[in-house]
Every structure is written in C-alpha cells, then in structure tokens.
C-alpha cells in the first residue's frame, strides 16, 4: 500500500504543478436523518449555481437511496461502480443534466470505495484527479446519518452543508451528526441549511438552537448558509420529475435557493493550498501526508 500511496501523492503533486483550470470547491451535503429534502436541495442548489455561471458536478453518494437522476427525470447507463471496476473512465460515467449541470449517478460503488485493491485505488485516484480544475464546485450528496462512507466524504470535503428542518427530531439528529464528526475530526467546516421553514423566524430559531448548543458544548460555530421555505411546489416538482428551480422558477423555493447560491458564491473558498480542491480531497480521503 506504500507504493500505492506514493503513486497517489505523485499524481497530486503533478496536478498542483500544472496549475490548470479553475479553483474547485469540494462540498459534502448531508443530514442527520432522512426525509429532510437534502437531495432536492443539492440538485436545485447546483442548478442555481449553474445559472449564475458556475460549472458544477454532483456525485450522488447516497448508497441506499440514490435518487438525483430520478429527481431530474433522466437516466444514466453508468455509475461509480463501472469506474471502480475499471470498465469506464471518469468522463464515461459523468452525465449531463439540466442547464449543463453534470452528475455521476449513485449506486453500490460508493460502498466499495472503502474496500479498494491497490490497483483499483490507483485507477480511482488517477481518474478523480482528472477533475482538477474542471469544475467550480464538486458536490457530494451523501446518505442521511453517519455511515463510514459518509464520514469519509464529510471529512475529506472542504465544506459540509448539514440540512435540517424545524422538526425536533431533525434538529436533534443534525446536532448529533455534527457532534460525532467533530469528535473524530476537528477541522470540518460545517454550514447549516434549514429546510421547510414556515417563515424566516422559524428558520432562524431552528438555526439558533443548533448553533448555540454547538458553541456551548463543542466550542465551534455553525454558520447558517440559508433558510428554505416550506413550499408546496417542491412536492409538485418531484412528482413531475423536474427540479423546482426549473419547473417553478418564480416560486418561493426557487428564489430562496438562488439567494443561497449567490451567498455561497460570494464567500471565498479555501486558498489554493494542499488542503483544498480535488487535490486536498484525495489527500484527506486516503489520509495521505503532503
């Protein structure tokens, strides 16, 4: 495995020396429990970023409930499994969705990711490394809760968005996820998305509950990136298999996700250093030293 790690370090250094393309921000979107609208947010947030000129790639990293392609009403013949089996290249498994947003369909491949042979790891790292500088944002939409695969994505990404709703169980589970990850990894940058809020007041109160407890007991700040309204058009869009940002562009939900995308775009990403972008993601994912 030492030879494998050295090969990966060499690839990362080569990508750094090339200095090509754009600066890529790697984000994980997760939640403490299912049913909070995490994947819907991930998809429409990506579409909003695309609308303001960002090039986005979504990885559907939800092993058991992969549904990004279903929400878009499109199908993909290949997913990560075909990459790990070295049957396809990274460009073969990337599909184009609405408004030019690219995506990689989910499947069992993400579960296999933690059990790679040296040859598979080498191929995976080389292929993922090709994404360096190709996208402004790479977003991993993970499963709900804390599987070992989800932990990997959370701790390897530059930023992690935690999606919650005002329901007490959702708040409790979101905080539990933040607490468990913080106990394992101290430098995870969390941001909070409050979904399905009746109004801004309820959304802010929800964020305050999590933020105050995190500050008091974990000694960390959890900034609120945005509040999404409880908008009935979201369910209509899901039934139509058309993202709400496209099906209902003037809806409250669409306006809110656009505001969040603009706010995110205005926040500087991590500096171009060893802990940022695709390079940093690979190093953290496989715990490589610089």
Buried (B, 14 or more C-beta within 10 A) or exposed (E): EEEBBEBBBEBBEEBBEEEEBBBBBBBBBBBBBBEBBBBBBBBBBBBBBBBEEBBBBBBBBBBEBBBBBBBBEBEBEBBBBBBBEEEBBBEEBBBEBBBEBBBBBBBBBBBBBEEBEEEBBBBBBBBBBBBBBBBBBBBBBBBBBBBEBBBBBBBBBBBBBBBBBBBEEBBBBBBBBBBBBBEEEEEBBBBBBBBBBEEEEBBBEBBEBBBEBBEEEBEBEBEBBBBBBBBEBBEBBBEBEBBBBBBBEEBBBBBBBBBBBBEBBEEEBBEEEBBBBBBBBBBBBBEBEE
